Amino acid sequence: MKSFKLFFSLVLSLSLSSFSYAQSSLDLKVDDVFPQRQINQALDVSVNIDFALDFEVSGPVNSDVSQIALIYQKGNSNIAEINQEGLLNKAIISQIGSQNEAFQYQYGISNLALISQEGITNFAEQKQWGNYNQAYILQDGSNNQAFQYQYTDYNTAIIVQMGSNNQAYQYQGVAGGSGYRSTIVQQGNGNSAIIYQY
């Protein structure tokens, strides 16, 4: 029996009003340093995402793990699917609630994809073509939809949605280029956002 430890840490800056998010295995906190009357001015905000996981796999002592795919679901009628081709890709899906759907597709080397959904009838899809991409989707609420598509290398995409009936789309490297970074954070109901990075 071989034991493996997986740890992810991400720190970034973005502009938004304050909110907080927390669940058992993943913590996200945002602190707004400006009063609400200055909402139209730039906000100095930091987001910290830490995801830690311990797990064991059976196999010969000298065996290597080239791909990691983990699905955790708690609730009713949730659907999750992971497809991986390549080497050293890591894909994790965590769903708590009912009728949530999550799909991950990785084609390349050393890509990381994380979906965490809590609530009802949320939908998330991540597709990565290329190498060393990172994609994170966190949804808490109901009827939210999130899509991330990464076509080249070294891209980072983050979607955080809290509320209901929100939609978010991220496209990175559609016409080439690499090293793109984009973040969408939506709190409330009925919001929609699209980011294209070429």
C-alpha positions as CSV (number, residue, x, y, z in Angstrom):
1,M,0.0,0.0,0.0
2,K,1.4,3.4,-1.0
3,S,0.4,6.6,0.6
4,F,0.2,9.9,-1.2
5,K,-0.4,13.4,0.0
6,L,-1.9,16.1,-2.3
7,F,-1.8,19.8,-1.4
8,F,-2.9,22.8,-3.4
9,S,-2.4,26.4,-2.4
10,L,-3.4,29.5,-4.4
11,V,-3.1,33.2,-3.6
12,L,-4.3,36.0,-5.9
13,S,-5.6,39.5,-5.9
14,L,-8.9,40.7,-7.4
15,S,-11.4,43.5,-7.1
16,L,-14.8,42.8,-5.5
17,S,-16.8,43.6,-2.4
18,S,-16.4,41.5,0.7
19,F,-17.7,38.0,1.2
20,S,-16.6,34.7,2.8
21,Y,-16.8,31.1,1.9
22,A,-16.0,28.0,3.9
23,Q,-16.6,24.3,3.9
24,S,-15.0,21.2,5.5
25,S,-12.2,20.6,3.0
26,L,-11.8,24.0,1.3
27,D,-11.6,27.5,2.7
28,L,-11.9,30.7,0.9
29,K,-11.8,34.1,2.6
30,V,-11.9,37.6,1.3
31,D,-11.4,40.7,3.4
32,D,-12.5,44.1,2.1
33,V,-10.1,46.8,3.4
34,F,-12.3,49.8,2.1
35,P,-15.6,50.9,3.5
36,Q,-18.7,50.3,1.4
37,R,-19.0,54.0,0.4
38,Q,-15.8,53.6,-1.6
39,I,-17.1,50.6,-3.6
40,N,-16.4,52.4,-6.9
41,Q,-12.8,52.7,-6.0
42,A,-10.2,50.0,-6.3
43,L,-10.4,47.3,-3.6
44,D,-7.3,45.7,-2.2
45,V,-8.5,42.1,-1.7
46,S,-6.8,38.8,-1.4
47,V,-8.2,35.3,-1.9
48,N,-6.6,32.3,-0.4
49,I,-7.6,28.8,-1.6
50,D,-6.1,25.9,0.3
51,F,-7.1,22.3,-0.5
52,A,-5.4,19.4,1.4
53,L,-6.1,15.7,0.8
54,D,-4.6,12.5,2.1
55,F,-5.3,9.2,0.3
56,E,-3.9,5.7,-0.3
57,V,-3.8,3.5,-3.4
58,S,-2.9,-0.1,-3.5
59,G,-0.2,-1.4,-5.8
60,P,3.4,-2.6,-5.9
61,V,5.9,-0.7,-3.9
62,N,7.8,0.5,-7.0
63,S,4.7,1.6,-8.9
64,D,4.2,5.3,-9.9
65,V,0.9,7.3,-10.1
66,S,0.9,9.2,-13.3
67,Q,-2.7,10.5,-13.1
68,I,-4.9,11.3,-10.1
69,A,-8.6,11.4,-10.3
70,L,-10.8,11.8,-7.2
71,I,-14.6,12.2,-6.8
72,Y,-16.4,12.8,-3.5
73,Q,-20.1,13.1,-3.5
74,K,-22.6,13.4,-0.6
75,G,-26.3,13.7,-1.3
76,N,-28.7,12.5,-4.0
77,S,-28.7,12.2,-7.8
78,N,-25.3,13.9,-8.3
79,I,-23.3,13.1,-11.4
80,A,-19.5,13.3,-11.8
81,E,-17.2,12.3,-14.6
82,I,-13.4,12.6,-15.1
83,N,-11.5,11.9,-18.3
84,Q,-7.7,12.1,-18.5
85,E,-5.2,11.5,-21.2
86,G,-1.5,12.4,-20.7
87,L,0.8,12.4,-17.7
88,L,0.7,13.8,-14.2
89,N,-2.7,15.3,-14.4
90,K,-4.8,15.8,-11.2
91,A,-8.6,16.2,-11.2
92,I,-10.8,16.5,-8.1
93,I,-14.6,16.8,-7.8
94,S,-16.4,17.4,-4.6
95,Q,-20.2,17.7,-4.6
96,I,-22.4,18.1,-1.6
97,G,-26.2,18.3,-2.2
98,S,-28.5,17.1,-4.8
99,Q,-28.7,16.9,-8.6
100,N,-25.3,18.6,-9.1
101,E,-23.2,17.7,-12.2
102,A,-19.5,18.0,-12.8
103,F,-17.3,17.0,-15.7
104,Q,-13.6,17.3,-16.2
105,Y,-11.5,16.5,-19.3
106,Q,-7.7,16.8,-19.3
107,Y,-5.4,16.2,-22.3
108,G,-1.8,17.0,-21.6
109,I,0.8,17.1,-18.9
110,S,0.6,18.3,-15.3
111,N,-2.8,20.0,-15.4
112,L,-4.8,20.6,-12.3
113,A,-8.6,20.8,-12.1
114,L,-10.7,21.3,-9.0
115,I,-14.5,21.5,-8.8
116,S,-16.3,22.0,-5.5
117,Q,-20.1,22.4,-5.5
118,E,-22.5,22.6,-2.6
119,G,-26.2,23.0,-3.1
120,I,-28.7,21.9,-5.7
121,T,-28.7,21.6,-9.5
122,N,-25.3,23.2,-10.0
123,F,-23.3,22.4,-13.2
124,A,-19.6,22.7,-13.8
125,E,-17.4,21.7,-16.7
126,Q,-13.6,22.0,-17.2
127,K,-11.6,21.1,-20.3
128,Q,-7.8,21.4,-20.5
129,W,-5.8,20.9,-23.6
130,G,-2.1,21.7,-23.0
131,N,0.2,21.5,-20.1
132,Y,0.6,23.0,-16.6
133,N,-2.9,24.6,-16.6
134,Q,-4.9,25.2,-13.4
135,A,-8.6,25.5,-13.2
136,Y,-10.8,26.0,-10.1
137,I,-14.6,26.2,-9.8
138,L,-16.3,26.8,-6.5
139,Q,-20.1,27.1,-6.4
140,D,-22.4,27.4,-3.4
141,G,-26.1,27.7,-4.1
142,S,-28.5,26.5,-6.7
143,N,-28.8,26.4,-10.5
144,N,-25.3,27.9,-11.0
145,Q,-23.3,27.1,-14.2
146,A,-19.6,27.4,-14.7
147,F,-17.4,26.5,-17.7
148,Q,-13.7,26.7,-18.1
149,Y,-11.8,25.9,-21.3
150,Q,-8.0,26.1,-21.5
151,Y,-6.3,25.5,-24.9
152,T,-2.6,26.2,-24.3
153,D,-0.1,26.1,-21.5
154,Y,0.5,27.7,-18.0
155,N,-3.0,29.2,-17.8
156,T,-4.9,29.8,-14.5
157,A,-8.7,30.1,-14.3
158,I,-10.8,30.7,-11.2
159,I,-14.6,30.9,-10.9
160,V,-16.3,31.5,-7.5
161,Q,-20.1,31.8,-7.5
162,M,-22.3,32.1,-4.5
163,G,-26.1,32.4,-4.9
164,S,-28.5,31.1,-7.5
165,N,-28.9,31.2,-11.3
166,N,-25.4,32.6,-12.0
167,Q,-23.4,31.8,-15.1
168,A,-19.7,32.1,-15.8
169,Y,-17.5,31.2,-18.8
170,Q,-13.7,31.4,-19.2
171,Y,-11.8,30.7,-22.4
172,Q,-8.0,30.9,-22.4
173,G,-5.6,30.5,-25.3
174,V,-8.3,30.2,-27.9
175,A,-6.0,31.6,-30.7
176,G,-2.7,30.8,-29.1
177,G,-0.7,32.5,-26.4
178,S,-0.1,31.1,-22.9
179,G,0.2,32.1,-19.3
180,Y,-3.2,33.7,-19.1
181,R,-4.9,34.4,-15.7
182,S,-8.5,35.2,-15.1
183,T,-10.9,35.3,-12.1
184,I,-14.6,35.5,-11.9
185,V,-16.3,36.1,-8.6
186,Q,-20.1,36.4,-8.4
187,Q,-22.2,36.8,-5.3
188,G,-26.0,37.1,-5.6
189,N,-28.5,35.8,-8.1
190,G,-28.8,35.9,-11.9
191,N,-25.3,37.2,-12.7
192,S,-23.5,36.4,-15.9
193,A,-19.9,36.8,-16.9
194,I,-17.7,35.7,-19.8
195,I,-13.9,36.1,-20.2
196,Y,-12.0,35.4,-23.5
197,Q,-8.3,35.5,-23.5
198,Y,-6.6,35.0,-26.8
